Each structure stands twice: as C-alpha cells, then as structure tokens.
Amino acid sequence: MDRPLEHKIVRARRQRRATQVLIAAAAVMLVLLLVRSLLAPSVRRNTLRTARVERGAVEATLTASGVVVPLVEHVITSPIDTRVLRILKLPGSSVQAGEAIVELDVGPAQLAVETLDDEIALKRNEQVRIRLDLETTLADTAKKRSIKELELKSLQYAAVQSRGLFERGIVNEDAARKAETDVERAQIELAQIVEAMAAAERAHLVRNEGLALEMTILSKRRQEAARVLQAATTVTDRAGVLTWVVTSEGSTIRNGDMIARVADLTAFRVDATVSDVHAARVTAGMPALVRLGDSTLTGTVHGVRPAVENGTLAFDIALDHPSDPRLRPNLRVDVQAVTAMKPAVLRLARGTYDSPDGSQCAFIVRGNRAVRTHIRLGLASFDSFEVVEGLHEGDEVIVSDTSGFMHHSEVGLR
C-alpha cells in the first residue's frame, strides 16, 4: 500500500516548483524588457534642445508683423502747376536744411511776383500823384482865400464908411445896406473856400486810405506769391535722407502733388498690422515688444488706426529707444503686443507641446530617457508659456520638435 509522503518532502517539492515558476517569470520579464528596449525609440541627446522650468514673469502677447519707419518724414509737395526741369538729388542722398532737391519751372510764379511788384509800384505812384494834386489844390485855394480875406477887409472898411456917411445924411440907406450885403457875401464866399480846403483834405485822406488798403492787399498777395515761388524751388527745411523723389525730368506736376520725401534717420518707430480678429484687444498705451534679430526692443502702442483695411488693423509703436543703431528703415520685425502679465509663475520656454490626441504634452528628461507627461499651459508670451499644471520648478523639458516620437510614452536618450 502507498504511504503518504513525509511533510518535509512535500514542502521541499513545493518550494522547488515555486522557485521554478519564479525563475520562469523572471526570464519572461527579462525577455520582455530586452524586447522593449530593442523596440523602443531612442534619440541622440545632442540633437535635442531642452529647457528648465523656472519661476518668473509671463506676459500674454499678441503677435503682429511690423515695419521700421522713420519717426519723422517730411513730405515736399508742389504749390503750383508746373513741370520738372532737373532732378538734383537721388533717393538715398543726404540733404541739409536749405538744400534744393528738384528744379521746377517757376516762370509763371516768378511772373506773378513781378506783376504784383509792378501793381504795388503803380499804387505808390498814385499815392504820390494824389498828394501832389492835393498840394496844388490847397495852394490854389490858399491864394483864393488870401485874396478873399483882403477883399472882405476892403468891403468891411467900405461898409463902415457907408454907414457913417448914411448917419451924417450924405448917402442914402440903400448904399449903406448894399455895402453891408457885400460884406456878408464875401464872408460866405470865404467860408466856402475854407470848407473847400477841408473837403479836399478829407477827400485826399479817404483816397489815401483806400490806396493804402489796396497796397496792403497787394503786399499780402505778393508775400503769398513769393512763398509759392520759394516753395516751388523744393528746398528742404530740415536735414535728413532723401527716401523718395519724382522720377522723370520733364514730367508735369499738379498743385499738391508729392515731389519728394525727406526722412530723419536718427529716430524710428514701428508700423504694425494684425488680423482684425484681434482688433478689440489692441488699445493705445499697452506695452509692446519688438523682436530685432536676437534682441528685443521695448515700446508702447502709441496709436491705433480707426479703420480696418483688407482684414487687418494697423497701429504704430513708439519705441523706448527710437535711436537704437540697429534700426533701419523698412526693416521687417516681429511685434508682440502685451495684453496681460503674471509676475511670478512657473514658465517654460516656447516649444511644440501638442499630442496626437489634442491634449498638451511635454517630454520630461529622467536620466537617460524622456517621459511624456500631460501638462496644462496658460499665458503665452513672446518666448515662454505659463505652466499651470503637470510640471515642477527645475524639471528639464525637451523644447525642440518632438513630432517624430510624440506617439510614444517615453523615448531613450543616448
């Protein structure tokens, strides 16, 4: 008959089977790990760019495109209808204040000035003539007045004698009255002569005032004609660089047409444009960053154009350092208008953090491997993102392109 095995033997057999199972499981796991390590992707560490999660300020920005333009640009226009005789300066030339740029046909403007000079001279001549006429009239009237005064004295003397003879009965009353009437008539005639002299002086004064007013009007017209003539010489009133000039000699120029532009290249601003989708977010006074190569210039949104054209909103930026030597006219730059800011948050350098499923993921470096981790980002600035969750200060994150292994949960680093 079979006898039951001893307890020690049964326990030894169980221990041996358990050991065999553990060895087999370990072998299977080792094989799986080896297969996984052989199949898992790996990349060279020196081909990746990484950045540390740090604490600092993050500014939410709005990306726009901009062009550097001179802060001050003087536009020279033609004040008359004329034609171009000669182009004296070419675009790019430096000009000084008072230097001519284009020679225009100023013959009609010169003739207008000379005609007004002749008219003013005629008015002066007329002033002299009426003054001489007044002097002649006053001289003739003064002679008549002197004669009439002598005649009045003589008549007064005769009237006194006639009145005395009448009182003595030598002459009749009619003779005495006639002598007195002659005196009254002479007094009236003398008063008329005096009034005529005063009337002549008043007429001369009125006529002279009229001529003076006409001369004033002609002088103003002459000043305007001289100003037009001076402007027609296309002399710049400030130093700068000629950025544009009319191109063809002999071409016709109308009143108000632009002839040249002179820019002051010692100071600049930035004219920026952004999609009208963001029109409500752009306001005057908000900070702005201008990307100039590897450096950044600071500034402020100075003004926003009221109209939207071709789906874009235009605004200009006043730079804090408008005379920076790296600024050049017509230089294209990237602009970031700062719409919000958080002073002390976790931030991460900009990179591609989108995963295939649409969430945000980043690869964190853990020794010789990079592990994909779900993260959540907040404000986006010119060069960094706000980290809301998923990362800690000091974490090293791959910021270069990870699209080649984004579908893997981790990748080896060698």
C-alpha positions as CSV (number, residue, x, y, z in Angstrom):
1,M,0.0,0.0,0.0
2,D,1.1,3.5,-0.8
3,R,2.1,5.5,2.2
4,P,1.7,9.2,2.4
5,L,4.9,11.2,1.9
6,E,6.6,12.9,4.7
7,H,5.7,16.5,5.3
8,K,9.3,17.6,4.7
9,I,9.4,16.1,1.3
10,V,6.1,17.7,0.2
11,R,7.3,21.1,1.4
12,A,10.6,20.7,-0.5
13,R,8.8,19.8,-3.7
14,R,6.5,22.9,-3.4
15,Q,9.5,25.1,-2.8
16,R,11.2,23.7,-5.8
17,R,8.1,24.3,-8.0
18,A,7.7,27.8,-6.7
19,T,11.3,28.5,-7.4
20,Q,11.0,27.2,-11.0
21,V,7.9,29.4,-11.5
22,L,9.7,32.5,-10.3
23,I,12.7,31.8,-12.4
24,A,10.5,31.3,-15.5
25,A,8.5,34.5,-14.7
26,A,11.8,36.5,-14.3
27,A,13.1,35.1,-17.5
28,V,9.9,36.1,-19.3
29,M,10.1,39.6,-17.8
30,L,13.7,39.9,-18.7
31,V,12.9,38.9,-22.3
32,L,10.1,41.4,-22.4
33,L,12.3,44.2,-21.1
34,L,15.0,43.3,-23.6
35,V,12.5,43.2,-26.5
36,R,11.0,46.5,-25.3
37,S,14.4,48.1,-25.1
38,L,15.2,46.9,-28.6
39,L,11.9,48.1,-30.0
40,A,11.6,51.5,-28.0
41,P,12.8,54.5,-30.0
42,S,15.8,56.5,-28.9
43,V,17.3,59.8,-29.9
44,R,20.7,61.4,-29.5
45,R,20.7,63.8,-26.7
46,N,22.9,66.3,-28.5
47,T,20.2,66.7,-31.2
48,L,17.6,67.9,-28.7
49,R,17.1,71.3,-27.1
50,T,15.9,71.3,-23.5
51,A,14.9,74.0,-21.0
52,R,14.3,74.1,-17.3
53,V,11.0,75.0,-15.7
54,E,11.6,78.2,-13.8
55,R,9.7,80.8,-11.9
56,G,9.3,84.3,-13.4
57,A,7.0,86.8,-15.2
58,V,5.0,85.7,-18.2
59,E,3.4,88.3,-20.5
60,A,0.5,87.3,-22.7
61,T,1.2,88.8,-26.1
62,L,-0.5,89.3,-29.4
63,T,1.7,88.5,-32.4
64,A,1.8,91.1,-35.2
65,S,4.1,92.0,-38.1
66,G,5.8,95.4,-38.3
67,V,8.0,97.6,-40.4
68,V,10.5,100.1,-39.1
69,V,9.9,103.6,-40.4
70,P,11.4,107.0,-39.7
71,L,9.8,108.7,-36.7
72,V,9.6,112.0,-38.7
73,E,9.3,112.1,-42.5
74,H,8.9,115.5,-44.3
75,V,6.8,115.4,-47.5
76,I,7.5,118.1,-50.1
77,T,4.6,118.9,-52.4
78,S,4.3,121.3,-55.3
79,P,2.4,124.5,-54.6
80,I,1.8,125.2,-58.3
81,D,1.0,123.5,-61.6
82,T,4.4,123.1,-63.2
83,R,6.9,120.7,-64.7
84,V,10.2,119.1,-63.6
85,L,13.3,120.7,-65.1
86,R,16.0,118.8,-63.3
87,I,16.3,116.3,-60.5
88,L,19.2,117.5,-58.3
89,K,19.2,114.7,-55.7
90,L,18.6,110.9,-55.9
91,P,16.9,108.7,-53.3
92,G,19.4,107.8,-50.5
93,S,21.2,111.1,-50.7
94,S,21.8,113.1,-47.6
95,V,20.4,116.6,-47.7
96,Q,21.0,119.6,-45.5
97,A,18.4,122.2,-44.5
98,G,18.1,124.8,-47.3
99,E,19.4,122.4,-50.0
100,A,17.4,122.1,-53.3
101,I,16.2,118.7,-54.3
102,V,14.3,119.3,-57.6
103,E,14.4,122.2,-60.0
104,L,10.9,123.1,-61.2
105,D,9.7,125.5,-63.9
106,V,8.9,128.6,-61.8
107,G,8.4,131.0,-64.7
108,P,4.7,131.6,-64.0
109,A,5.3,132.0,-60.3
110,Q,8.2,134.4,-60.9
111,L,6.0,136.4,-63.4
112,A,3.2,136.6,-60.8
113,V,5.6,138.1,-58.2
114,E,6.9,140.6,-60.7
115,T,3.4,141.6,-61.8
116,L,2.4,142.2,-58.2
117,D,5.6,144.3,-57.7
118,D,4.5,146.4,-60.7
119,E,1.0,146.9,-59.3
120,I,2.4,147.9,-55.9
121,A,4.7,150.4,-57.6
122,L,1.7,151.8,-59.6
123,K,-0.2,152.3,-56.3
124,R,2.7,154.1,-54.7
125,N,2.9,156.3,-57.8
126,E,-0.8,157.0,-57.5
127,Q,-0.3,158.0,-53.8
128,V,2.4,160.4,-54.8
129,R,0.2,161.8,-57.6
130,I,-2.9,162.4,-55.4
131,R,-0.6,164.0,-52.8
132,L,0.7,166.4,-55.4
133,D,-2.8,167.1,-56.6
134,L,-3.8,167.9,-53.1
135,E,-0.9,170.2,-52.6
136,T,-1.7,172.0,-55.8
137,T,-5.4,172.3,-54.9
138,L,-4.6,173.5,-51.4
139,A,-2.1,176.1,-52.8
140,D,-4.6,177.4,-55.3
141,T,-7.3,177.5,-52.6
142,A,-5.0,179.3,-50.2
143,K,-4.4,182.0,-52.7
144,K,-8.1,182.4,-53.3
145,R,-8.6,182.5,-49.5
146,S,-5.9,185.2,-49.1
147,I,-7.5,187.3,-51.9
148,K,-11.0,186.8,-50.5
149,E,-9.8,187.8,-47.0
150,L,-8.3,191.0,-48.4
151,E,-11.5,191.7,-50.3
152,L,-13.5,191.1,-47.2
153,K,-11.4,193.6,-45.3
154,S,-11.9,196.1,-48.0
155,L,-15.6,195.6,-48.1
156,Q,-15.8,195.8,-44.3
157,Y,-14.0,199.1,-44.4
158,A,-16.3,200.4,-47.2
159,A,-19.4,199.3,-45.2
160,V,-18.2,201.2,-42.1
161,Q,-17.6,204.3,-44.2
162,S,-21.0,203.9,-45.9
163,R,-22.7,203.5,-42.5
164,G,-21.0,206.7,-41.3
165,L,-22.0,208.7,-44.4
166,F,-25.6,207.5,-44.0
167,E,-25.7,208.6,-40.4
168,R,-24.5,212.0,-41.5
169,G,-27.0,212.0,-44.3
170,I,-24.5,212.1,-47.1
171,V,-25.7,208.8,-48.7
172,N,-29.0,207.1,-48.6
173,E,-29.8,203.9,-46.7
174,D,-29.7,201.7,-49.8
175,A,-26.0,202.4,-50.3
176,A,-25.2,201.6,-46.7
177,R,-27.2,198.3,-46.9
178,K,-25.5,197.3,-50.2
179,A,-22.1,197.8,-48.6
180,E,-23.1,195.6,-45.7
181,T,-24.5,193.0,-48.1
182,D,-21.3,192.9,-50.0
183,V,-19.5,192.1,-46.7
184,E,-21.9,189.2,-45.9
185,R,-21.4,187.8,-49.4
186,A,-17.7,188.0,-49.1
187,Q,-17.8,186.2,-45.7
188,I,-19.9,183.4,-47.2
189,E,-17.5,183.0,-50.1
190,L,-14.5,182.9,-47.7
191,A,-16.3,180.2,-45.6
192,Q,-16.9,178.3,-48.8
193,I,-13.2,178.5,-49.7
194,V,-12.2,177.3,-46.2
195,E,-14.7,174.4,-46.5
196,A,-13.4,173.5,-49.9
197,M,-9.9,173.2,-48.5
198,A,-11.1,171.0,-45.6
199,A,-13.2,168.9,-48.1
200,A,-10.1,168.5,-50.3
201,E,-8.0,167.3,-47.3
202,R,-10.8,164.8,-46.3
203,A,-11.1,163.5,-49.9
204,H,-7.3,163.1,-50.0
205,L,-7.3,161.2,-46.7
206,V,-10.1,158.8,-47.9
207,R,-8.4,158.3,-51.2
208,N,-5.0,157.7,-49.5
209,E,-6.6,155.2,-47.1
210,G,-8.1,153.4,-50.0
211,L,-4.8,153.2,-51.7
212,A,-3.1,152.1,-48.5
213,L,-5.6,149.3,-48.2
214,E,-5.1,148.2,-51.8
215,M,-1.4,148.2,-51.3
216,T,-1.8,146.1,-48.2
217,I,-3.9,143.6,-50.1
218,L,-1.3,143.6,-53.0
219,S,1.5,143.2,-50.4
220,K,-0.2,140.1,-48.9
221,R,-0.8,138.7,-52.4
222,R,2.9,139.4,-53.2
223,Q,4.0,137.6,-50.0
224,E,1.9,134.6,-50.9
225,A,3.3,134.6,-54.4
226,A,6.8,134.9,-53.1
227,R,6.1,132.0,-50.6
228,V,4.8,129.9,-53.5
229,L,7.9,130.8,-55.5
230,Q,10.1,129.8,-52.6
231,A,8.3,126.6,-52.1
232,A,8.5,125.8,-55.8
233,T,12.2,125.7,-55.5
234,T,11.8,122.4,-53.5
235,V,14.2,123.4,-50.8
236,T,14.0,121.2,-47.7
237,D,13.7,122.9,-44.3
238,R,15.5,120.1,-42.4
239,A,18.4,117.8,-42.7
240,G,17.8,114.1,-43.4
241,V,18.0,111.4,-46.1
242,L,16.0,111.6,-49.3
243,T,13.8,108.5,-49.3
244,W,11.8,109.3,-52.5
245,V,11.8,111.8,-55.3
246,V,9.9,112.3,-58.5
247,T,11.4,110.0,-61.1
248,S,11.1,111.7,-64.5
249,E,12.5,115.0,-65.7
250,G,10.0,116.9,-67.8
251,S,7.0,115.4,-66.2
252,T,4.0,117.5,-65.3
253,I,3.4,118.3,-61.7
254,R,0.0,119.4,-60.4
255,N,-0.6,121.6,-57.4
256,G,-0.5,119.4,-54.3
257,D,1.4,116.5,-56.0
258,M,4.2,115.0,-53.9
259,I,7.7,115.8,-55.2
260,A,10.0,114.3,-52.5
261,R,10.2,112.8,-49.0
262,V,13.0,113.6,-46.6
263,A,13.3,111.3,-43.6
264,D,15.1,111.9,-40.3
265,L,17.0,108.7,-39.9
266,T,18.1,109.4,-36.3
267,A,14.9,108.2,-34.8
268,F,12.4,105.5,-35.8
269,R,9.0,104.0,-34.9
270,V,7.3,100.7,-35.9
271,D,4.1,100.5,-38.0
272,A,2.5,97.2,-37.2
273,T,-0.5,95.2,-38.6
274,V,-2.6,92.4,-37.0
275,S,-5.6,90.5,-38.1
276,D,-8.9,92.3,-37.4
277,V,-10.0,89.3,-35.3
278,H,-7.8,90.7,-32.5
279,A,-9.0,94.3,-33.1
280,A,-10.7,94.5,-29.7
281,R,-7.6,93.5,-27.8
282,V,-5.3,96.3,-29.2
283,T,-5.5,99.6,-27.3
284,A,-3.3,102.6,-27.1
285,G,-0.9,102.6,-24.2
286,M,-0.4,98.9,-24.0
287,P,3.3,97.7,-23.8
288,A,4.8,96.2,-26.9
289,L,8.0,94.1,-27.7
290,V,9.8,94.4,-31.0
291,R,11.9,91.4,-32.0
292,L,15.1,92.7,-33.7
293,G,17.3,89.7,-34.6
294,D,18.3,88.0,-31.3
295,S,17.4,91.1,-29.2
296,T,14.2,92.7,-28.1
297,L,13.3,96.4,-28.0
298,T,10.5,97.7,-25.7
299,G,7.9,100.2,-26.6
300,T,4.3,101.3,-26.3
301,V,1.3,101.2,-28.6
302,H,1.1,104.9,-29.5
303,G,-2.0,104.9,-31.7
304,V,-4.5,102.6,-33.3
305,R,-5.9,103.3,-36.8
306,P,-9.7,103.6,-36.6
307,A,-10.4,101.8,-39.8
308,V,-9.8,98.1,-40.7
309,E,-8.5,97.7,-44.2
310,N,-8.2,94.3,-46.1
311,G,-8.9,92.4,-42.9
312,T,-6.0,94.0,-40.9
313,L,-5.8,96.5,-38.2
314,A,-2.9,98.9,-38.2
315,F,-1.2,100.5,-35.2
316,D,2.1,102.3,-34.5
317,I,4.6,101.7,-31.7
318,A,6.6,104.3,-30.0
319,L,10.0,102.8,-29.1
320,D,11.6,103.5,-25.7
321,H,14.9,103.8,-27.6
322,P,14.0,105.2,-31.1
323,S,17.6,105.9,-31.9
324,D,18.9,102.3,-31.5
325,P,21.8,101.9,-34.0
326,R,20.3,98.5,-35.2
327,L,17.2,100.1,-36.5
328,R,17.0,100.6,-40.3
329,P,14.2,102.0,-42.5
330,N,11.8,99.4,-44.0
331,L,13.3,96.6,-41.8
332,R,10.6,94.0,-41.1
333,V,10.3,92.9,-37.5
334,D,8.1,90.7,-35.3
335,V,5.9,92.6,-32.8
336,Q,4.3,91.3,-29.6
337,A,1.7,93.5,-28.0
338,V,1.4,92.7,-24.3
339,T,-2.2,92.1,-23.4
340,A,-1.8,90.6,-19.9
341,M,1.0,89.8,-17.5
342,K,1.6,87.5,-14.5
343,P,4.7,88.4,-12.4
344,A,5.8,85.2,-10.6
345,V,4.6,81.9,-12.1
346,L,6.2,78.7,-13.4
347,R,7.2,79.2,-17.0
348,L,8.6,77.1,-19.8
349,A,10.4,78.1,-23.0
350,R,8.2,78.0,-26.1
351,G,8.1,74.7,-28.0
352,T,5.7,72.2,-29.5
353,Y,3.6,70.7,-26.8
354,D,0.6,69.2,-28.7
355,S,0.0,65.5,-28.5
356,P,-1.8,63.3,-31.2
357,D,-5.0,63.2,-29.1
358,G,-5.2,67.0,-29.0
359,S,-4.0,67.4,-25.4
360,Q,-0.9,69.2,-24.3
361,C,2.1,67.0,-23.5
362,A,5.8,67.5,-22.9
363,F,8.7,65.1,-22.6
364,I,10.5,65.4,-19.2
365,V,14.1,64.2,-19.1
366,R,14.5,61.5,-16.5
367,G,18.1,60.3,-16.6
368,N,18.7,58.5,-19.9
369,R,15.1,58.6,-21.0
370,A,12.4,61.2,-21.7
371,V,8.9,60.5,-20.4
372,R,5.8,62.0,-22.0
373,T,3.7,63.9,-19.4
374,H,0.4,65.6,-19.7
375,I,0.6,69.3,-18.9
376,R,-1.6,72.4,-19.0
377,L,-0.3,75.7,-20.2
378,G,-1.7,79.2,-19.6
379,L,-0.5,82.6,-20.8
380,A,1.7,82.6,-23.9
381,S,4.5,85.3,-24.2
382,F,7.0,86.0,-26.9
383,D,9.4,83.3,-25.7
384,S,7.7,81.3,-23.0
385,F,4.5,79.7,-21.7
386,E,2.9,79.8,-18.2
387,V,2.8,76.3,-16.7
388,V,-0.5,75.7,-14.9
389,E,0.0,72.0,-14.0
390,G,2.0,68.9,-14.9
391,L,5.5,70.3,-14.3
392,H,7.5,71.4,-11.3
393,E,10.2,74.0,-10.9
394,G,13.6,72.6,-12.1
395,D,12.1,70.0,-14.4
396,E,14.1,69.6,-17.7
397,V,11.8,69.6,-20.7
398,I,12.5,68.9,-24.4
399,V,11.6,72.1,-26.2
400,S,12.7,71.1,-29.7
401,D,10.5,69.3,-32.2
402,T,9.2,66.0,-30.7
403,S,6.7,65.1,-33.5
404,G,8.9,62.1,-34.5
405,F,8.2,60.3,-31.3
406,M,5.2,62.1,-29.9
407,H,3.1,58.9,-30.1
408,H,5.5,57.0,-27.7
409,S,5.0,57.3,-24.0
410,E,8.8,57.6,-23.5
411,V,12.0,57.6,-25.5
412,G,15.5,56.7,-24.8
413,L,18.3,59.2,-24.7
414,R,21.8,58.1,-25.8
